[in-house]
């Protein structure tokens, strides 16, 4: 119903931002990580999900469409409502959640607020068929490239992408979960990644574990 709202941040609470759009203040619930990036007085575009309940209506928002998509997938899991879904995405990025689901990483998912072991297992069971590893890697690299390239139209370096991919796979083969491997490779300095040397990226990533 409301795809996104673009406006000025007028107020911040612990769980939400009030965005002014043409004189109307919309309260949008977001993850703590997202709210920490918002400054009152600045303009933002937030992708939203309009939740209707018997006792009221609420807006949940995300900076990225990918996060909104994962939020909707989480709502499809029995026993997980909007608050639970926002809690999961507050602790894990969309990329980390995909890898955790695909690798049956119950421990990582169960660390999210309000998500116990049984709920994490149910989440994995119900979402695993809706995700695939190829798309997970593709989206992860796309997101990493957007951070380094910014608004540039430059194409990602295939050698750098290949090195990062292989480093994540190598760490997973060593026994680390794909989620841990992804985090470790992300922390590798850009100048190390730039060479496209898998061994160097792997060594640097191991230091982060």
N, C-alpha and C positions, 0 to 999 in steps of 0.2 A: 504493500500500500504506500509506504513512504520509503523510497529507495535510498535516498541520502538527504542530508541537510547541510547546507553551507551557510555559515554565519560566524558571528563573533562570540568568543567565550566571555560570558558575563559573570559567571560564578562557578566555583568548584566546591564539591563536597567530597567526603571520603570515597564515595562510590559513583559519583556522577559529575557531569558538566552541564551547565545551563548555557545553551547556545541561542543567541538572539538572531532571528531571521525575520527581517522586515517588521520589527516591533513585537514579535511573538517569541517568548522564551520557551525553548524545548529542553526538558530535562532528559538527558541521555545517560544511561548507565553503561560504564566502560570498565575495562580491567584497570587495576592499579598501575600497571606498566604504561598503559596508554595515557591515563590521567596525568602521570608524572611528566609527560611531554607537552602538556597543554599550559599555556600562559594566558591569564586573563587579559582581555583586550586585543588578542590576536584572532585572525580569521582561520577557520578550519573547515574542511569538507569531511563529513563523517557518514559512512555507509551504515544504514540502520535496519533493525528488525523491529517490527511493530508487534508487540505481544499483547493479546487481549485476554483478560481473565474475568471471572465473575465479579471480582471486587475492584476492578480497575484496569487501566491500560498503561503499558510501559514501553519505552523505547530503549533498545540496546544498540550500542554503536561501536564501530571499528574503523580504523584508518584505512585498512586494506580489504578489498573484496574477498581475498583468500581467507582472511580471518572470519568474515561473515559467513562464508560458505561452510567452514569447519564448525562454526557455531550452530548452523542449521542442521548439520549432520549429527552433532551431539544431541540436539533436541529430539532427534528421531530415536535415540536410545531410551528404552523404557527405564523409568526411574530417574532420569536426568532432566531437570527443568532449566529455565533460563539462568537462575543463580548458580546452579551446579556447572552449567556449560561455561559461563563467564569465569567461574573459578578455575576450571581446567585451562582455559586460554590465558588466564592470568599467570599461571605457573609454567605453561609450555607455549612455545610459538606454534603456529600451524604446521610448520615443517617438522618440529620436534614431535608433535602429536602424531603426525602421519607415520614417522619412523617408529615411534613407540608402539603404535597399533600393529604395524606390519611385522615387528620383531617380537610381538607378544611380551612387551616390556611392562608387566604389571606394576613393578616397583616404581618406575618413573611416573606413571599415570596416577597411582594411588597417593602420591605426594601432594596432589592438588587438593585444596581445601574442600572438605565435604565429600571427597571421593575415597572410599575405602577399597580394600582389596577385591571384594566381591563385585562392587560396582565397576571397578577397573577391568575385571575379567569379562563382565557383561559388555562393557563398552568395546573391548577388543573383538569379542565374538560377533557383535552386531555391525561393527564398522569395517572389519577386515575385508569383506567381500566388496566393499564400496570404494576401496583404495587399491592402488597398485604401485609397486616399487619404482617402475620406470617413470611414472608421473611424479612420484615423490622426489626423485633425483632431479628431474627436469625443473620442477617448481623451485626446489631448493637452490639450484644454480642460477635460475632466473632472478630470484630474490637477492642472492649475493651479488650478482652482476649489477642489479639496479642500484645497490648501495654504493658500488665503486664507480659505475659509469655515470650515475645521476641522470641528467636530462640529455646526455649525449646520445647520438644515434650509433655510436661505435659498436661493432659486433663483439661478442665475447670471444676471447682467445681460446680456440679449441684445445690447445695444449694445456693451458691453465685449468680449464674445466675438467679435462681428462685426468690431470694430476690430482685434483681435489677428489674426484670420484673414486679413483683407485686408492687414495689414502684412506678414505672412509671405509671402503670395502676391506682394505688390509687390516684396519683396526678392528673391524667387526670379526674378521677371521681370527684375530688374536684373542677374541673372547669378550671384547667390549660391546656394549649394546650399540646399535646404529645411532641412538640418540646421543650417547656419550661421545661416539666417534665424530658425529656431526659437530657437536659443540667444540671439541678439541681442534678440529680442522678449521673451524671458523675463527678461532683465536690466533691462528698462525699469521704472522705479520704479512702484509701485502707484498713486501719486497721479496719475501721467500716464495710466496705463491707465484709471483710474476715470472719466475724462471721456468715454471712448468716441470720441475724436477720432482718426481713422486717421492724419491728417497728423502730429499731435503724436507718436503712437506710432512712426510710421515714422522721423521725424527723430531721436527718442531712440534707436531701434534702430540707426540708421546710425552713431551715435557709438560703439556697442559693437563695430563691425566694423572 
